[in-house]
C-alpha cells in the first residue's frame, strides 16, 4: 500500500486552500477524527515530518500534514526519505500535502508524486476576476452595481482567498435587499481596509512626492503589515507586490509606442476602474518597463532568500527591498551608501 501524498503549487491561494480543505473533509468522512498539522520546510525538517506521519496516533484515526515552502526541499536524502515513506507507509489514513507558492519544485521531488495528485493553481485570468466577484455576491443572495467588481479589484489582492475575505465583509453590513454600490465599496473597503501589499504599492507609487518621503511612508506601512496578525506574512506580501509590478508592466506594454488603448483593451488587461488607471498611470511615470523587470527579479530573489533563510532576517530583507524599489528603482545596493 502506498501513502497518500499530494503536491499543490502556484499563486492562486484561494482555490488551492479549497482543495486542501476538501481532502481533509474526505479524510474525516472516511476515518473520523484526524490530527491536522501545518509545517514550513524552512522551519521543520523533512525527517520530523516523516516521523510524525509514520507514527500512529492514540487519539485520532489519521493525520494530515500540510507542508509549505516545498520548493526548498532539494537535498537528495530528504527527497529519498519522502519517496521511501510513499512506497512503504501502511497507514492510509495519514496524508502529506506538499505546498509551494512557486510554479514548480525540485524535479526529483516532482517525479515521486503520483501524476493525478499534482496540480498547479494558476492565478486567475484578469477577464475571469470580475465574473468571480459577481458570482460570489449572487451565490450569497446579493446584487451589485456594474462598476463594483472593478472597484473591488482596485483595492483587494487579486487571489480568491483575499477576494472572498473582503467581499464577505459586505454581508455583515447590508441586508440582502440592498444593492451594493460604488459608494458602499468606498465606505467598506477604502475607509476601513488594513494595510497590505496594495496600499504599500500605492505609497511607493505616489506621483509628485519626493522619493525619500515615499520611502518613509512605505516603510511605515510595511511595519504595520509585519505587525498585523492577519497580514499572511512575507510570502503573501511579496506575492502582492509581484502582482502590482506585473500589472504595471502590462500598463507599459499596452501604452508602448504612444499607443492609446481602447476601453476594451484596458478592461482586458485588468484596468477596469478609474482608480486603477490613475494609479498605474502615475506608477508608470516612476518606473519604466525595464525597471519593472528588474524589480520583479529583485522581489523573486528576496522571496527565495526569506524562504531559504527562515524568518530571522525577514524584516531586514523586506526593508532593504523597499529601499531598492523606491530609491534605487530596482537596482541593488552593491556597497555601503552614506547618502
N, C-alpha and C positions, 0 to 999 in steps of 0.2 A: 504494500500500500504506500503510495507517495503522499507527501504532505500537501496541504493547501497553501499555495503561495501566489501572490499577485504582484504586478508591477504597474503602477499608475504614474505617468509623467505628464508634464505640460502645465501651462499657466492658468487654466480655467479651474479655479479652486472650487467654485460652487458645484458644478456637475461632478467633479471628482469626489468631493465630500459626500454628495448624494449617493454615489456608487459605493463608497466605503460604508455608509450607513445601511445600505440595502444588504451588503454582505453580512454585516453584524446582525441585522434583523433575521436573515435566513438562518444564521448560525444559532440564534436564540430559539427560533421556531423548532429547529431540529434537535437541539441538545438541552435547551433550557437555559439556566443562568450561566453566564460566562464572565471571565475576568477580562477587562479591557485595559490596554496599556498604550501610551503614546511615548515613543522614544525618538531621539535625534542621533543620527550617525556621528555627528560632530561631538556628542557628549557621552554616548553609551556604546560600548564595544560590541562588535558582532557576536563575540563569544558569550557575552552576558545575555544577549537576546536569544541566542540558540539554546542556552541553558534553561532559560525561562520557558521556551517552547517545548523543550524535551521533558519537562517535569510535569507530572500530573498533579492537578490541584485537588486538595482535600475538601475545598469548599464550593467549587463550581464544576460544571460539566465540560468546560472548554476555556480556551484562551485566544484572544485576538490581539495581536500586536501591530500597531501602525508605526512603521519605522521610516521617519522622514530624513531628508538630505541623502537619499540613496546614491546620488551622483558621486559622493566622496568615498564610496566603497570600491576600492581599486586593488587592494592587496590580494595576492594570489591565495594565501592561506585563508583569508576571510571569505572569499568567494567559494573556495572549496568547502569550507565549513557549512555555508548555506546549501551548497549542492548536495553534500552528504546528508544533511537534515531532510532535504526534499525527497531524496531517494529512500531513506531508511526510517523516517518517522512513522510510527504505527498509531499515532493519536490523531485521528482525522477531525477531531473537534478543535484542534489547535491551528490557528491561521496566522500567516505572516503577510502583511501588506506593505510592500516597499513603495515609497512615495518620493517623487522629486519634482520640483518646480521647473527643472530643466526639461528639454525635449527628450533627452536620452541619458543613459547611464553607461558605465563601462561595458564594452562589448562582451567580455567574458561573463559578466553578471547577467546581461540581457539574454545570453544563449541558454542559460539554465532555467529560465522561467518559461512555462508552457505558453505556446503562442496564443491560445484562447484566453489566457489570464493576464494579457498585457494590453494596455490601452494608453494612447496619448490624448490628453484632454486639451485640445487646441483652444486658444482664445476665440470667442465668438466673433464672427464677421460683423463689421460695422452695420451692414444692412439688416442684420438679424436682431440687433440690440433693442431697437425701438419696438419691434414686434414682441420681443420677450417682455418688455415693460407693459405694453398694452394687454397682453395675455395674462400677466401676473395680476394686474388690477381686476381684469374681467373675471378670472377664476375666483377671486375673493369678493366678488359682488359689487365692484366699484366701477364708475365711469370716469373718464378723464378727457380733458380738452386736447385737441390735436397737437398743440405745441409742448405738452407736458413731457413726453418721453425725451425730446431733445434737450430740454432744460435739465432734466434729471441726469442725463448723460454728461452734461457740462460740469456737474457738481459731485458725481459719485465715481469711484473707481469702477472701471468697466469690466468686472467679472461678476458672475451671477450671485456669488456669495455676498458681495458688498451691495449689489443692487437689491437683492432680496431683503437684506437687513434694513436698508434705508427706505425702501418703498413700504415696508411693513409699518413704519412709523406713522404713515397717514391713516392706517386703520384704527389707531388709538385716538386720533384727533378728530375724525369726522364720521358722521353716520353714513350708512350705505346709500341713502338717497342723495347725498351731497355729491356734486360733480367736481372732481379735483381740478383746480385751475392753476394757471401760471403763478398767480399771486400766492396760492397755497404752497406751491413749491418753494418760492422765495421765503415764505414765513417759516416753513418746517425745516427745510434743508439749509438755505443760505444763512439764516439768522441763528440757527441752533446747531449747525454741524460742528463736529470735532475736527481738530487739525488732522490732516492726513497728507498723503503724497501729492494730492491735487492742490491743496491750499499751500503746500510748500512750493510747488511749481509756480503758483500764482505770485508768491512773494519773490521768487527768483526772477520771474519774467515781468516784473512791474516796470513798464517802459517809462522813461523820463526820470527815473530815480537813480541817484548815484550808486555805482556798483557796491561801494562799501556799506551804504545804507541798506541796499538789498541783501547783502551778506548778513548784516546784523539782524534784520527782520527774519531772514531764512533760518538762521541758527537758533533764534528764539522759538520758532515754530518746530524745528527739529527736536529741540529739547522737550517741548510739550508732548510731542509724539512719542518720544522714548520713555517719558514718564507715565504715559497713558496705559492703563491695563488693557484697553480694548484696541490698541494700535495694530496688533498682529505681528509686531516685531520687525526686524530689519529686512527680512525676506519680502514681506508684503510691501513695505515702504519702497524698496528698490524696484520691485515689480511695477509699482505705480509710477515711479519716475521713468522707467523704461517705456511704459505706455504713453506717457506725456511726450517724451522726446521722439518716439516713433511717429506719433501724431504730428509733431512739429515737422518732422522730415516729410511726411505726406503733404503738409501745407506748402512746404517749399517746392515739392515736385509738381503739384497742380498749379502753382503760380510761376513755374520756370519759364524763362524767355519772355517775360512780360505778359504771360497768359492771364486772362481774366476768366476764371471758371464759372460755369453756369450754376444755377441753383441746384440742379440735379447732380452735377459733379461734386459740389460742396457737400450735399447730403450723403452721397455715396461714399465719400471719404471720411464721414463721421463729423462733419461740421454743420449740424442741423440748426443749432441755436445761435442767436446773435452774440451771446456771452462768449461762446467758444470761438467764434470767428474773430471777435475783438481780442480775446486773449492770445490766440495763436498769431494774429497779425502783429501784435506787439512783440511777442516772443521771437518772431522771425526777424525783427529789427535788432535783436540782441545776439542771436546765434544763427550762423549761416548753416546751410545744408551740410557742408563739410565738417563743421564743428559739432553738429548733431551726431554724425557718425563717430567722431572721436569720443563724444560724451557717452554714447551707448556702449562703446568698448570699455570706457573707464568704469561705468556702473557695473558692467559684467565682471570686470576684474575685481572690483570691490566686493561684489556678491560672492565670488569664489574665495576671496581672502577671508571673508567672515565665516563662510561655511566650513572651510578647512581649518581655520584657527580658533573656532568657538567664539564665545561672547566676550572674552576677556578684553579685547581691544576694539570691540564693535563700535562703541560710541566715538572713539578717536578716529577710526577709519571713516565713519559717516560724516563727522565734522570736517575732516580733510577733503572728502569728496565734494561737499557743498562749496568749500572754498575754491576747489579746482573748477567747479561748474560756473560759479558766479564771477570770480575774479580772473581765472585763467581761461575761461570759456572752453573747457575740455582739455586743456594742456595739463600735463602732470607737473608736480613740483619736483625738480631734479636736484635742487640744492637749497640750503637754508636761505630764506629771503628776509631781509630786515625791513623792507618797505613794500 
